[in-house]
Amino acid sequence: MTQNPFAYRANQAYRGAAVAVPPLKAVVMLFDGAIMSLQKSVEAQEARRFEEGHGHLMRATAILRGLSHHLDFNRGGALAERLYQTYSALIMACLRAYGRPRARENFGRIVASLSELREAWQFVDATRGPKAPGRG
């Protein structure tokens, strides 16, 4: 296996979610997971459980990395490119914020951004028109 274990698990989670639920619902669920992991990371950091906090941080960034690697640039064009840049910027922001004195504030802004993206995907799912037979 040439991938790191976090990337491998994120990829597996994405694939598992994609099979079990419709793709847009899976994306919303993955955002929920990233948000929850970042919140747990902050709590663990503040409780001085740094290994645990780092683990939650790695889970959140692995989810974002999984989302970015599953974008379809042929179909998505400029939007896919913008999402890739956004996910990459959020990953970097998470890594830079970890362990810093204002981590809670920084993670709060990151979580707010992820929440906006989550709501946007949820809106797309709710308004995408008639659903194909057998799909959610």
DAJO-V560961 format. One record per helix or strand. SS is the DSSP state (2 for helix, 1 for strand). FROM is the first residue (numbers start at 1). TO is the last residue. If there is no record, write none. Layout:
SS|FROM|TO  SS|FROM|TO
This chain:
2|5|20  2|23|46  2|50|69  2|73|97  2|103|126
